[in-house]
């Protein structure tokens, strides 16, 4: 076989799936999507959307009360000099 169709390459998606929205515009995504996953929604054309899963942050911040203040802690300790340097950039 020769001509423009002699070589075919699979580019992008290798399968398609029909997903139907319910009355509240919710859709159910197939596996490997998990509850709590965040996605970026990009409009690629009229009636076409692209979902891209976003990476979860590596470190979580926990909130706790200390001396009557609500304090966010990440588990990483910083020095007073690092704090001063960051506060100098704060408006």
GIKAUR-V125482 format. One record per residue. N is the residue number from 0. RES is the residue in one small letter. PSI is psi in degrees with one decimal (NA if undefined). OMEGA is omega in whole degrees, -180 to 180 (* if undefined). NEAR is the number of other C-alpha atoms within 10 Angstrom. Layout:
BEGIN
[[N RES PSI OMEGA NEAR] [N RES PSI OMEGA NEAR]]
END
This chain:
BEGIN
[[0 x 135.3 179 6] [1 x 167.8 -179 6] [2 x -171.7 -175 6] [3 x -21.9 -179 7] [4 x 7.2 -178 8] [5 x -37.8 179 7] [6 x 129.8 177 8] [7 x 138.7 179 7] [8 x 138.0 175 6] [9 x 118.4 -179 6] [10 x 131.7 178 6] [11 x -129.6 -174 6] [12 x 140.5 179 6] [13 x -7.5 177 6] [14 x 161.5 178 5] [15 x 161.1 -178 6] [16 x 141.7 177 7] [17 x 124.1 179 5] [18 x 128.9 -176 11] [19 x 132.9 178 11] [20 x 144.5 177 10] [21 x -171.3 -176 9] [22 x -25.3 180 7] [23 x 17.1 179 6] [24 x 30.4 177 7] [25 x 147.1 176 10] [26 x 154.6 176 11] [27 x 122.9 -179 10] [28 x 147.0 179 12] [29 x 168.6 174 9] [30 x 145.6 17 6] [31 x 23.1 176 6] [32 x 138.1 -178 12] [33 x 153.2 175 9] [34 x 135.5 -179 7] [35 x -11.3 177 7] [36 x 143.3 178 10] [37 x 141.1 -178 14] [38 x 147.9 172 13] [39 x 126.9 -180 10] [40 x 120.4 -179 11] [41 x 131.1 176 11] [42 x 117.7 -177 10] [43 x -13.3 180 9] [44 x -177.6 179 8] [45 x 116.3 179 6] [46 x 10.6 -180 6] [47 x 133.0 -179 8] [48 x 149.7 177 12] [49 x 123.2 177 12] [50 x 130.6 176 11] [51 x 123.9 -180 11] [52 x 134.0 179 12] [53 x 146.5 178 10] [54 x 140.5 175 9] [55 x 144.6 178 10] [56 x 144.6 -176 7] [57 x -32.6 -175 5] [58 x 133.4 178 9] [59 x 149.4 178 11] [60 x 134.0 177 12] [61 x 145.9 179 10] [62 x 134.8 177 11] [63 x 158.6 179 11] [64 x 132.6 178 9] [65 x 119.6 -179 9] [66 x 38.4 178 6] [67 x 3.6 179 7] [68 x 149.1 173 8] [69 x 121.3 -173 10] [70 x 134.8 175 12] [71 x 128.1 179 13] [72 x 143.0 179 12] [73 x -7.3 -178 10] [74 x -9.6 179 10] [75 x 126.3 180 7] [76 x 141.1 175 7] [77 x 154.6 -178 8] [78 x 167.1 178 8] [79 x -34.4 178 9] [80 x -40.5 177 9] [81 x -39.3 178 10] [82 x -45.5 180 10] [83 x -42.8 -180 11] [84 x -42.4 178 11] [85 x -39.1 180 10] [86 x -28.1 177 10] [87 x -27.9 179 9] [88 x -12.1 -179 7] [89 x 132.6 -176 7] [90 x NA * 4]]
END
